[in-house]
Amino acid sequence: MAKKITVTLLCSLCLLLLAAGCRTQNAPQQKQKAFVTTYAELLLLHEKEKMRSHLPDSLYQMKVDTFFLQHHTTKEQFRNTMADISADPENWKNFLQDVNRAVDSLRNR
C-alpha cells in the first residue's frame, strides 16, 4: 500500500513538473506574441497620426508616450526587446512576418 502511494505521489509530482515546464516554455512565445501586437499597433499609430494626419512631431511624440504608458512599457524596454529580436536574423524575419499579419488583422477590424 505504501509503495502504491509513493508511486502515485511520484507520478503526480512528475506531471506537475512537466506542466510547469510547458508553461515556462510558452511564456516567451506569449511575450513575443504580445510584443508583435504592440509593435503592429505602434506602426498603425505612426501611419494614422504622422503619415495621414501630418501631426507635428511634438504632438506625435506625446501620442507615442501615451501609447507606451497604456502598454505598461517604456521606450527603452521597447528598444531593448527590438535589439534582442533583431540579433538573430531568422527570428527577425519571423517577427516581421508576424507583425505584417498583425497589422493586416488590426486594419481589418
Biopython code that builds the backbone (N, CA, C, O; Angstrom):
import numpy as np
from Bio.PDB.StructureBuilder import StructureBuilder

atoms = [
    (1, "MET", "N", (0.824, -1.198, 0.000)),
    (1, "MET", "CA", (0.000, 0.000, 0.000)),
    (1, "MET", "C", (0.867, 1.262, 0.000)),
    (1, "MET", "O", (0.596, 2.199, -0.750)),
    (2, "ALA", "N", (1.901, 1.288, 0.833)),
    (2, "ALA", "CA", (2.791, 2.444, 0.912)),
    (2, "ALA", "C", (3.527, 2.634, -0.404)),
    (2, "ALA", "O", (3.791, 3.760, -0.824)),
    (3, "LYS", "N", (3.859, 1.507, -1.058)),
    (3, "LYS", "CA", (4.550, 1.571, -2.341)),
    (3, "LYS", "C", (3.643, 2.206, -3.393)),
    (3, "LYS", "O", (4.102, 3.000, -4.214)),
    (4, "LYS", "N", (2.354, 1.857, -3.367)),
    (4, "LYS", "CA", (1.379, 2.406, -4.311)),
    (4, "LYS", "C", (1.227, 3.916, -4.113)),
    (4, "LYS", "O", (1.147, 4.664, -5.087)),
    (5, "ILE", "N", (1.188, 4.349, -2.891)),
    (5, "ILE", "CA", (1.057, 5.775, -2.577)),
    (5, "ILE", "C", (2.305, 6.521, -3.037)),
    (5, "ILE", "O", (2.202, 7.615, -3.592)),
    (6, "THR", "N", (3.482, 5.940, -2.814)),
    (6, "THR", "CA", (4.731, 6.568, -3.225)),
    (6, "THR", "C", (4.782, 6.712, -4.740)),
    (6, "THR", "O", (5.168, 7.765, -5.248)),
    (7, "VAL", "N", (4.398, 5.671, -5.463)),
    (7, "VAL", "CA", (4.395, 5.718, -6.925)),
    (7, "VAL", "C", (3.403, 6.766, -7.411)),
    (7, "VAL", "O", (3.697, 7.531, -8.330)),
    (8, "THR", "N", (2.234, 6.798, -6.795)),
    (8, "THR", "CA", (1.211, 7.784, -7.165)),
    (8, "THR", "C", (1.715, 9.199, -6.919)),
    (8, "THR", "O", (1.516, 10.080, -7.755)),
    (9, "LEU", "N", (2.355, 9.422, -5.798)),
    (9, "LEU", "CA", (2.898, 10.740, -5.481)),
    (9, "LEU", "C", (4.000, 11.130, -6.463)),
    (9, "LEU", "O", (4.057, 12.276, -6.911)),
    (10, "LEU", "N", (4.868, 10.190, -6.794)),
    (10, "LEU", "CA", (5.947, 10.471, -7.747)),
    (10, "LEU", "C", (5.380, 10.796, -9.130)),
    (10, "LEU", "O", (5.854, 11.715, -9.798)),
    (11, "CYS", "N", (4.382, 10.053, -9.549)),
    (11, "CYS", "CA", (3.749, 10.323, -10.846)),
    (11, "CYS", "C", (3.086, 11.695, -10.849)),
    (11, "CYS", "O", (3.196, 12.444, -11.820)),
    (12, "SER", "N", (2.407, 12.016, -9.772)),
    (12, "SER", "CA", (1.753, 13.321, -9.663)),
    (12, "SER", "C", (2.779, 14.447, -9.703)),
    (12, "SER", "O", (2.581, 15.463, -10.368)),
    (13, "LEU", "N", (3.874, 14.249, -8.983)),
    (13, "LEU", "CA", (4.935, 15.256, -8.966)),
    (13, "LEU", "C", (5.532, 15.444, -10.362)),
    (13, "LEU", "O", (5.779, 16.572, -10.787)),
    (14, "CYS", "N", (5.761, 14.348, -11.064)),
    (14, "CYS", "CA", (6.301, 14.440, -12.427)),
    (14, "CYS", "C", (5.347, 15.183, -13.345)),
    (14, "CYS", "O", (5.781, 16.007, -14.151)),
    (15, "LEU", "N", (4.062, 14.907, -13.237)),
    (15, "LEU", "CA", (3.074, 15.602, -14.059)),
    (15, "LEU", "C", (3.050, 17.094, -13.756)),
    (15, "LEU", "O", (2.959, 17.913, -14.671)),
    (16, "LEU", "N", (3.129, 17.448, -12.491)),
    (16, "LEU", "CA", (3.154, 18.858, -12.108)),
    (16, "LEU", "C", (4.390, 19.554, -12.661)),
    (16, "LEU", "O", (4.296, 20.666, -13.182)),
    (17, "LEU", "N", (5.544, 18.910, -12.553)),
    (17, "LEU", "CA", (6.773, 19.494, -13.081)),
    (17, "LEU", "C", (6.719, 19.623, -14.602)),
    (17, "LEU", "O", (7.187, 20.614, -15.162)),
    (18, "LEU", "N", (6.155, 18.633, -15.258)),
    (18, "LEU", "CA", (6.018, 18.688, -16.708)),
    (18, "LEU", "C", (5.099, 19.835, -17.115)),
    (18, "LEU", "O", (5.405, 20.573, -18.052)),
    (19, "ALA", "N", (3.989, 19.988, -16.424)),
    (19, "ALA", "CA", (3.046, 21.075, -16.725)),
    (19, "ALA", "C", (3.696, 22.429, -16.474)),
    (19, "ALA", "O", (3.518, 23.356, -17.265)),
    (20, "ALA", "N", (4.437, 22.552, -15.396)),
    (20, "ALA", "CA", (5.117, 23.823, -15.104)),
    (20, "ALA", "C", (6.154, 24.123, -16.166)),
    (20, "ALA", "O", (6.306, 25.277, -16.566)),
    (21, "GLY", "N", (6.865, 23.124, -16.629)),
    (21, "GLY", "CA", (7.858, 23.310, -17.679)),
    (21, "GLY", "C", (7.228, 23.769, -18.973)),
    (21, "GLY", "O", (7.790, 24.617, -19.667)),
    (22, "CYS", "N", (6.075, 23.228, -19.311)),
    (22, "CYS", "CA", (5.384, 23.642, -20.536)),
    (22, "CYS", "C", (4.959, 25.102, -20.447)),
    (22, "CYS", "O", (5.085, 25.848, -21.418)),
    (23, "ARG", "N", (4.459, 25.506, -19.292)),
    (23, "ARG", "CA", (4.056, 26.907, -19.128)),
    (23, "ARG", "C", (5.259, 27.822, -19.251)),
    (23, "ARG", "O", (5.158, 28.896, -19.844)),
    (24, "THR", "N", (6.394, 27.420, -18.703)),
    (24, "THR", "CA", (7.602, 28.229, -18.759)),
    (24, "THR", "C", (8.078, 28.377, -20.199)),
    (24, "THR", "O", (8.521, 29.455, -20.597)),
    (25, "GLN", "N", (7.991, 27.303, -20.984)),
    (25, "GLN", "CA", (8.422, 27.372, -22.376)),
    (25, "GLN", "C", (7.483, 28.239, -23.201)),
    (25, "GLN", "O", (7.931, 28.907, -24.133)),
    (26, "ASN", "N", (6.201, 28.245, -22.886)),
    (26, "ASN", "CA", (5.236, 29.041, -23.637)),
    (26, "ASN", "C", (5.295, 30.519, -23.282)),
    (26, "ASN", "O", (4.856, 31.360, -24.067)),
    (27, "ALA", "N", (5.829, 30.844, -22.122)),
    (27, "ALA", "CA", (5.870, 32.239, -21.681)),
    (27, "ALA", "C", (6.623, 33.132, -22.670)),
    (27, "ALA", "O", (6.116, 34.201, -23.008)),
    (28, "PRO", "N", (7.818, 32.742, -23.152)),
    (28, "PRO", "CA", (8.497, 33.609, -24.126)),
    (28, "PRO", "C", (7.700, 33.765, -25.423)),
    (28, "PRO", "O", (7.694, 34.837, -26.027)),
    (29, "GLN", "N", (7.029, 32.689, -25.849)),
    (29, "GLN", "CA", (6.218, 32.772, -27.061)),
    (29, "GLN", "C", (5.054, 33.730, -26.863)),
    (29, "GLN", "O", (4.738, 34.523, -27.751)),
    (30, "GLN", "N", (4.419, 33.658, -25.707)),
    (30, "GLN", "CA", (3.305, 34.564, -25.411)),
    (30, "GLN", "C", (3.793, 35.996, -25.318)),
    (30, "GLN", "O", (3.119, 36.923, -25.768)),
    (31, "LYS", "N", (4.957, 36.170, -24.737)),
    (31, "LYS", "CA", (5.538, 37.505, -24.608)),
    (31, "LYS", "C", (5.850, 38.088, -25.988)),
    (31, "LYS", "O", (5.612, 39.269, -26.239)),
    (32, "GLN", "N", (6.389, 37.242, -26.887)),
    (32, "GLN", "CA", (6.710, 37.723, -28.227)),
    (32, "GLN", "C", (5.425, 38.015, -29.002)),
    (32, "GLN", "O", (5.381, 38.977, -29.770)),
    (33, "LYS", "N", (4.373, 37.200, -28.815)),
    (33, "LYS", "CA", (3.092, 37.472, -29.476)),
    (33, "LYS", "C", (2.543, 38.827, -29.042)),
    (33, "LYS", "O", (2.064, 39.609, -29.863)),
    (34, "ALA", "N", (2.621, 39.091, -27.747)),
    (34, "ALA", "CA", (2.138, 40.373, -27.230)),
    (34, "ALA", "C", (2.975, 41.515, -27.797)),
    (34, "ALA", "O", (2.442, 42.577, -28.116)),
    (35, "PHE", "N", (4.283, 41.301, -27.923)),
    (35, "PHE", "CA", (5.153, 42.343, -28.467)),
    (35, "PHE", "C", (4.853, 42.576, -29.946)),
    (35, "PHE", "O", (4.908, 43.712, -30.417)),
    (36, "VAL", "N", (4.539, 41.519, -30.672)),
    (36, "VAL", "CA", (4.163, 41.651, -32.089)),
    (36, "VAL", "C", (2.956, 42.568, -32.210)),
    (36, "VAL", "O", (2.930, 43.463, -33.054)),
    (37, "THR", "N", (1.970, 42.346, -31.374)),
    (37, "THR", "CA", (0.760, 43.174, -31.404)),
    (37, "THR", "C", (1.076, 44.617, -31.043)),
    (37, "THR", "O", (0.586, 45.545, -31.687)),
    (38, "THR", "N", (1.890, 44.803, -30.020)),
    (38, "THR", "CA", (2.275, 46.156, -29.610)),
    (38, "THR", "C", (3.007, 46.870, -30.741)),
    (38, "THR", "O", (2.731, 48.035, -31.031)),
    (39, "TYR", "N", (3.931, 46.175, -31.371)),
    (39, "TYR", "CA", (4.692, 46.768, -32.470)),
    (39, "TYR", "C", (3.758, 47.122, -33.631)),
    (39, "TYR", "O", (3.880, 48.191, -34.230)),
    (40, "ALA", "N", (2.829, 46.220, -33.942)),
    (40, "ALA", "CA", (1.871, 46.474, -35.029)),
    (40, "ALA", "C", (1.008, 47.698, -34.710)),
    (40, "ALA", "O", (0.762, 48.531, -35.581)),
    (41, "GLU", "N", (0.553, 47.801, -33.469)),
    (41, "GLU", "CA", (-0.259, 48.952, -33.068)),
    (41, "GLU", "C", (0.543, 50.250, -33.171)),
    (41, "GLU", "O", (0.009, 51.286, -33.566)),
    (42, "LEU", "N", (1.811, 50.188, -32.817)),
    (42, "LEU", "CA", (2.675, 51.372, -32.913)),
    (42, "LEU", "C", (2.872, 51.777, -34.375)),
    (42, "LEU", "O", (2.876, 52.966, -34.696)),
    (43, "LEU", "N", (3.032, 50.803, -35.248)),
    (43, "LEU", "CA", (3.141, 51.107, -36.680)),
    (43, "LEU", "C", (1.867, 51.780, -37.201)),
    (43, "LEU", "O", (1.926, 52.731, -37.981)),
    (44, "LEU", "N", (0.732, 51.274, -36.759)),
    (44, "LEU", "CA", (-0.538, 51.863, -37.198)),
    (44, "LEU", "C", (-0.736, 53.260, -36.611)),
    (44, "LEU", "O", (-1.304, 54.136, -37.264)),
    (45, "LEU", "N", (-0.274, 53.464, -35.393)),
    (45, "LEU", "CA", (-0.329, 54.801, -34.799)),
    (45, "LEU", "C", (0.497, 55.770, -35.639)),
    (45, "LEU", "O", (0.057, 56.884, -35.922)),
    (46, "HIS", "N", (1.681, 55.347, -36.032)),
    (46, "HIS", "CA", (2.545, 56.186, -36.869)),
    (46, "HIS", "C", (1.870, 56.471, -38.210)),
    (46, "HIS", "O", (1.867, 57.605, -38.688)),
    (47, "GLU", "N", (1.310, 55.442, -38.799)),
    (47, "GLU", "CA", (0.645, 55.608, -40.099)),
    (47, "GLU", "C", (-0.517, 56.599, -40.001)),
    (47, "GLU", "O", (-0.674, 57.481, -40.846)),
    (48, "LYS", "N", (-1.317, 56.434, -38.961)),
    (48, "LYS", "CA", (-2.510, 57.283, -38.808)),
    (48, "LYS", "C", (-2.159, 58.716, -38.437)),
    (48, "LYS", "O", (-2.613, 59.662, -39.079)),
    (49, "GLU", "N", (-1.359, 58.867, -37.412)),
    (49, "GLU", "CA", (-1.112, 60.199, -36.854)),
    (49, "GLU", "C", (-0.032, 60.984, -37.597)),
    (49, "GLU", "O", (-0.154, 62.195, -37.785)),
    (50, "LYS", "N", (0.997, 60.304, -38.005)),
    (50, "LYS", "CA", (2.127, 61.016, -38.601)),
    (50, "LYS", "C", (1.988, 61.111, -40.124)),
    (50, "LYS", "O", (2.221, 62.168, -40.712)),
    (51, "MET", "N", (1.613, 60.017, -40.741)),
    (51, "MET", "CA", (1.579, 59.987, -42.192)),
    (51, "MET", "C", (0.282, 60.572, -42.764)),
    (51, "MET", "O", (0.316, 61.407, -43.668)),
    (52, "ARG", "N", (-0.847, 60.130, -42.235)),
    (52, "ARG", "CA", (-2.122, 60.604, -42.794)),
    (52, "ARG", "C", (-2.551, 61.947, -42.223)),
    (52, "ARG", "O", (-2.993, 62.826, -42.962)),
    (53, "SER", "N", (-2.423, 62.106, -40.923)),
    (53, "SER", "CA", (-2.891, 63.330, -40.268)),
    (53, "SER", "C", (-1.829, 64.426, -40.246)),
    (53, "SER", "O", (-2.124, 65.573, -39.910)),
    (54, "HIS", "N", (-0.613, 64.078, -40.599)),
    (54, "HIS", "CA", (0.512, 65.031, -40.616)),
    (54, "HIS", "C", (0.645, 65.763, -39.279)),
    (54, "HIS", "O", (0.856, 66.975, -39.232)),
    (55, "LEU", "N", (0.517, 65.006, -38.212)),
    (55, "LEU", "CA", (0.640, 65.551, -36.870)),
    (55, "LEU", "C", (2.071, 66.063, -36.661)),
    (55, "LEU", "O", (3.024, 65.380, -37.036)),
    (56, "PRO", "N", (2.233, 67.235, -36.078)),
    (56, "PRO", "CA", (3.591, 67.741, -35.801)),
    (56, "PRO", "C", (4.343, 66.781, -34.871)),
    (56, "PRO", "O", (3.734, 66.048, -34.092)),
    (57, "ASP", "N", (5.655, 66.799, -34.968)),
    (57, "ASP", "CA", (6.488, 65.874, -34.196)),
    (57, "ASP", "C", (6.186, 65.902, -32.704)),
    (57, "ASP", "O", (6.097, 64.851, -32.070)),
    (58, "SER", "N", (6.029, 67.079, -32.146)),
    (58, "SER", "CA", (5.818, 67.181, -30.702)),
    (58, "SER", "C", (4.500, 66.525, -30.286)),
    (58, "SER", "O", (4.448, 65.844, -29.262)),
    (59, "LEU", "N", (3.447, 66.722, -31.060)),
    (59, "LEU", "CA", (2.164, 66.102, -30.729)),
    (59, "LEU", "C", (2.208, 64.596, -30.957)),
    (59, "LEU", "O", (1.634, 63.819, -30.194)),
    (60, "TYR", "N", (2.895, 64.205, -32.014)),
    (60, "TYR", "CA", (3.041, 62.770, -32.285)),
    (60, "TYR", "C", (3.801, 62.093, -31.138)),
    (60, "TYR", "O", (3.416, 61.009, -30.700)),
    (61, "GLN", "N", (4.876, 62.722, -30.652)),
    (61, "GLN", "CA", (5.648, 62.164, -29.548)),
    (61, "GLN", "C", (4.806, 62.026, -28.293)),
    (61, "GLN", "O", (4.967, 61.071, -27.533)),
    (62, "MET", "N", (3.915, 62.969, -28.075)),
    (62, "MET", "CA", (3.012, 62.877, -26.922)),
    (62, "MET", "C", (2.113, 61.644, -27.068)),
    (62, "MET", "O", (1.871, 60.936, -26.090)),
    (63, "LYS", "N", (1.623, 61.389, -28.272)),
    (63, "LYS", "CA", (0.784, 60.212, -28.509)),
    (63, "LYS", "C", (1.580, 58.925, -28.313)),
    (63, "LYS", "O", (1.068, 57.944, -27.774)),
    (64, "VAL", "N", (2.841, 58.939, -28.757)),
    (64, "VAL", "CA", (3.698, 57.763, -28.581)),
    (64, "VAL", "C", (3.961, 57.529, -27.087)),
    (64, "VAL", "O", (3.916, 56.391, -26.620)),
    (65, "ASP", "N", (4.231, 58.586, -26.354)),
    (65, "ASP", "CA", (4.439, 58.460, -24.910)),
    (65, "ASP", "C", (3.202, 57.879, -24.228)),
    (65, "ASP", "O", (3.314, 57.012, -23.361)),
    (66, "THR", "N", (2.040, 58.353, -24.617)),
    (66, "THR", "CA", (0.775, 57.840, -24.070)),
    (66, "THR", "C", (0.608, 56.370, -24.433)),
    (66, "THR", "O", (0.176, 55.566, -23.607)),
    (67, "PHE", "N", (0.950, 56.023, -25.665)),
    (67, "PHE", "CA", (0.873, 54.640, -26.133)),
    (67, "PHE", "C", (1.702, 53.735, -25.230)),
    (67, "PHE", "O", (1.221, 52.693, -24.786)),
    (68, "PHE", "N", (2.947, 54.125, -24.955)),
    (68, "PHE", "CA", (3.809, 53.305, -24.111)),
    (68, "PHE", "C", (3.276, 53.209, -22.682)),
    (68, "PHE", "O", (3.364, 52.153, -22.056)),
    (69, "LEU", "N", (2.730, 54.293, -22.174)),
    (69, "LEU", "CA", (2.124, 54.244, -20.835)),
    (69, "LEU", "C", (0.965, 53.260, -20.797)),
    (69, "LEU", "O", (0.836, 52.480, -19.853)),
    (70, "GLN", "N", (0.126, 53.297, -21.816)),
    (70, "GLN", "CA", (-1.028, 52.395, -21.874)),
    (70, "GLN", "C", (-0.601, 50.930, -21.994)),
    (70, "GLN", "O", (-1.316, 50.029, -21.557)),
    (71, "HIS", "N", (0.561, 50.707, -22.585)),
    (71, "HIS", "CA", (1.059, 49.340, -22.754)),
    (71, "HIS", "C", (2.034, 48.925, -21.643)),
    (71, "HIS", "O", (2.683, 47.882, -21.726)),
    (72, "HIS", "N", (2.122, 49.755, -20.616)),
    (72, "HIS", "CA", (2.939, 49.460, -19.434)),
    (72, "HIS", "C", (4.387, 49.117, -19.800)),
    (72, "HIS", "O", (4.955, 48.145, -19.303)),
    (73, "THR", "N", (4.957, 49.924, -20.666)),
    (73, "THR", "CA", (6.347, 49.741, -21.063)),
    (73, "THR", "C", (6.988, 51.099, -21.296)),
    (73, "THR", "O", (6.312, 52.128, -21.272)),
    (74, "THR", "N", (8.278, 51.094, -21.518)),
    (74, "THR", "CA", (8.995, 52.337, -21.797)),
    (74, "THR", "C", (9.637, 52.224, -23.174)),
    (74, "THR", "O", (9.733, 51.136, -23.742)),
    (75, "LYS", "N", (10.067, 53.343, -23.692)),
    (75, "LYS", "CA", (10.765, 53.325, -24.984)),
    (75, "LYS", "C", (12.031, 52.488, -24.882)),
    (75, "LYS", "O", (12.378, 51.755, -25.808)),
    (76, "GLU", "N", (12.715, 52.601, -23.756)),
    (76, "GLU", "CA", (13.958, 51.843, -23.570)),
    (76, "GLU", "C", (13.692, 50.343, -23.555)),
    (76, "GLU", "O", (14.424, 49.579, -24.184)),
    (77, "GLN", "N", (12.657, 49.915, -22.847)),
    (77, "GLN", "CA", (12.309, 48.493, -22.839)),
    (77, "GLN", "C", (11.933, 48.026, -24.241)),
    (77, "GLN", "O", (12.299, 46.929, -24.661)),
    (78, "PHE", "N", (11.202, 48.868, -24.952)),
    (78, "PHE", "CA", (10.798, 48.556, -26.317)),
    (78, "PHE", "C", (12.037, 48.397, -27.204)),
    (78, "PHE", "O", (12.141, 47.432, -27.961)),
    (79, "ARG", "N", (12.961, 49.335, -27.109)),
    (79, "ARG", "CA", (14.194, 49.270, -27.907)),
    (79, "ARG", "C", (15.027, 48.032, -27.555)),
    (79, "ARG", "O", (15.583, 47.380, -28.439)),
    (80, "ASN", "N", (15.107, 47.717, -26.271)),
    (80, "ASN", "CA", (15.872, 46.543, -25.842)),
    (80, "ASN", "C", (15.270, 45.256, -26.407)),
    (80, "ASN", "O", (15.992, 44.366, -26.858)),
    (81, "THR", "N", (13.947, 45.171, -26.377)),
    (81, "THR", "CA", (13.285, 43.995, -26.935)),
    (81, "THR", "C", (13.534, 43.910, -28.433)),
    (81, "THR", "O", (13.781, 42.829, -28.968)),
    (82, "MET", "N", (13.468, 45.053, -29.108)),
    (82, "MET", "CA", (13.738, 45.073, -30.549)),
    (82, "MET", "C", (15.181, 44.616, -30.827)),
    (82, "MET", "O", (15.424, 43.872, -31.777)),
    (83, "ALA", "N", (16.113, 45.054, -30.014)),
    (83, "ALA", "CA", (17.516, 44.661, -30.201)),
    (83, "ALA", "C", (17.678, 43.151, -30.008)),
    (83, "ALA", "O", (18.409, 42.501, -30.754)),
    (84, "ASP", "N", (16.998, 42.604, -29.011)),
    (84, "ASP", "CA", (17.073, 41.159, -28.767)),
    (84, "ASP", "C", (16.518, 40.371, -29.954)),
    (84, "ASP", "O", (17.117, 39.391, -30.397)),
    (85, "ILE", "N", (15.377, 40.809, -30.457)),
    (85, "ILE", "CA", (14.738, 40.103, -31.566)),
    (85, "ILE", "C", (15.574, 40.207, -32.830)),
    (85, "ILE", "O", (15.744, 39.220, -33.546)),
    (86, "SER", "N", (16.092, 41.388, -33.107)),
    (86, "SER", "CA", (16.824, 41.597, -34.355)),
    (86, "SER", "C", (18.236, 41.008, -34.329)),
    (86, "SER", "O", (18.903, 40.972, -35.363)),
    (87, "ALA", "N", (18.695, 40.551, -33.180)),
    (87, "ALA", "CA", (20.036, 39.968, -33.084)),
    (87, "ALA", "C", (20.146, 38.654, -33.860)),
    (87, "ALA", "O", (21.226, 38.287, -34.324)),
    (88, "ASP", "N", (19.029, 37.957, -33.994)),
    (88, "ASP", "CA", (19.008, 36.689, -34.728)),
    (88, "ASP", "C", (18.243, 36.894, -36.032)),
    (88, "ASP", "O", (17.036, 37.130, -36.000)),
    (89, "PRO", "N", (18.924, 36.810, -37.184)),
    (89, "PRO", "CA", (18.266, 37.099, -38.465)),
    (89, "PRO", "C", (17.013, 36.257, -38.729)),
    (89, "PRO", "O", (16.032, 36.769, -39.267)),
    (90, "GLU", "N", (17.036, 34.998, -38.362)),
    (90, "GLU", "CA", (15.864, 34.140, -38.595)),
    (90, "GLU", "C", (14.698, 34.574, -37.699)),
    (90, "GLU", "O", (13.553, 34.641, -38.146)),
    (91, "ASN", "N", (15.001, 34.862, -36.451)),
    (91, "ASN", "CA", (13.977, 35.341, -35.522)),
    (91, "ASN", "C", (13.407, 36.677, -36.011)),
    (91, "ASN", "O", (12.199, 36.903, -35.943)),
    (92, "TRP", "N", (14.280, 37.557, -36.503)),
    (92, "TRP", "CA", (13.864, 38.867, -37.013)),
    (92, "TRP", "C", (12.921, 38.702, -38.206)),
    (92, "TRP", "O", (11.901, 39.384, -38.301)),
    (93, "LYS", "N", (13.272, 37.802, -39.104)),
    (93, "LYS", "CA", (12.440, 37.545, -40.280)),
    (93, "LYS", "C", (11.053, 37.047, -39.854)),
    (93, "LYS", "O", (10.037, 37.526, -40.358)),
    (94, "ASN", "N", (11.016, 36.094, -38.934)),
    (94, "ASN", "CA", (9.738, 35.568, -38.444)),
    (94, "ASN", "C", (8.935, 36.652, -37.734)),
    (94, "ASN", "O", (7.717, 36.743, -37.886)),
    (95, "PHE", "N", (9.638, 37.467, -36.960)),
    (95, "PHE", "CA", (8.978, 38.556, -36.241)),
    (95, "PHE", "C", (8.305, 39.518, -37.227)),
    (95, "PHE", "O", (7.150, 39.899, -37.036)),
    (96, "LEU", "N", (9.021, 39.904, -38.268)),
    (96, "LEU", "CA", (8.457, 40.838, -39.248)),
    (96, "LEU", "C", (7.263, 40.237, -39.980)),
    (96, "LEU", "O", (6.299, 40.942, -40.278)),
    (97, "GLN", "N", (7.319, 38.954, -40.269)),
    (97, "GLN", "CA", (6.173, 38.291, -40.896)),
    (97, "GLN", "C", (4.966, 38.317, -39.954)),
    (97, "GLN", "O", (3.842, 38.577, -40.384)),
    (98, "ASP", "N", (5.207, 38.048, -38.674)),
    (98, "ASP", "CA", (4.130, 38.083, -37.685)),
    (98, "ASP", "C", (3.551, 39.495, -37.554)),
    (98, "ASP", "O", (2.339, 39.669, -37.431)),
    (99, "VAL", "N", (4.427, 40.493, -37.582)),
    (99, "VAL", "CA", (3.977, 41.887, -37.488)),
    (99, "VAL", "C", (3.111, 42.243, -38.697)),
    (99, "VAL", "O", (2.073, 42.888, -38.547)),
    (100, "ASN", "N", (3.524, 41.833, -39.875)),
    (100, "ASN", "CA", (2.731, 42.115, -41.077)),
    (100, "ASN", "C", (1.339, 41.508, -40.974)),
    (100, "ASN", "O", (0.349, 42.149, -41.326)),
    (101, "ARG", "N", (1.266, 40.269, -40.491)),
    (101, "ARG", "CA", (-0.044, 39.636, -40.305)),
    (101, "ARG", "C", (-0.871, 40.389, -39.262)),
    (101, "ARG", "O", (-2.075, 40.579, -39.436)),
    (102, "ALA", "N", (-0.219, 40.814, -38.180)),
    (102, "ALA", "CA", (-0.931, 41.536, -37.123)),
    (102, "ALA", "C", (-1.443, 42.881, -37.627)),
    (102, "ALA", "O", (-2.565, 43.276, -37.310)),
    (103, "VAL", "N", (-0.627, 43.584, -38.409)),
    (103, "VAL", "CA", (-1.057, 44.871, -38.972)),
    (103, "VAL", "C", (-2.281, 44.665, -39.859)),
    (103, "VAL", "O", (-3.259, 45.406, -39.761)),
    (104, "ASP", "N", (-2.221, 43.657, -40.723)),
    (104, "ASP", "CA", (-3.372, 43.377, -41.593)),
    (104, "ASP", "C", (-4.622, 43.050, -40.772)),
    (104, "ASP", "O", (-5.719, 43.511, -41.085)),
    (105, "SER", "N", (-4.444, 42.264, -39.736)),
    (105, "SER", "CA", (-5.567, 41.904, -38.883)),
    (105, "SER", "C", (-6.153, 43.115, -38.166)),
    (105, "SER", "O", (-7.373, 43.263, -38.086)),
    (106, "LEU", "N", (-5.286, 43.981, -37.645)),
    (106, "LEU", "CA", (-5.753, 45.177, -36.943)),
    (106, "LEU", "C", (-6.435, 46.164, -37.895)),
    (106, "LEU", "O", (-7.384, 46.845, -37.507)),
    (107, "ARG", "N", (-5.959, 46.241, -39.125)),
    (107, "ARG", "CA", (-6.579, 47.138, -40.108)),
    (107, "ARG", "C", (-7.976, 46.664, -40.486)),
    (107, "ARG", "O", (-8.852, 47.473, -40.789)),
    (108, "ASN", "N", (-8.179, 45.358, -40.466)),
    (108, "ASN", "CA", (-9.457, 44.795, -40.890)),
    (108, "ASN", "C", (-10.495, 44.763, -39.773)),
    (108, "ASN", "O", (-11.599, 44.256, -39.974)),
    (109, "ARG", "N", (-10.167, 45.283, -38.628)),
    (109, "ARG", "CA", (-11.146, 45.321, -37.517)),
    (109, "ARG", "C", (-12.202, 46.340, -37.765)),
    (109, "ARG", "O", (-13.102, 46.509, -36.943)),
]
sb = StructureBuilder()
sb.init_structure("model")
sb.init_model(0)
sb.init_chain("A")
sb.init_seg("    ")
for serial, (resi, resn, name, xyz) in enumerate(atoms, 1):
    if name == "N":
        sb.init_residue(resn, " ", resi, " ")
    sb.init_atom(name, np.array(xyz, "f"), 0.0, 1.0, " ", f" {name:<3s}", serial, name[0])
structure = sb.get_structure()
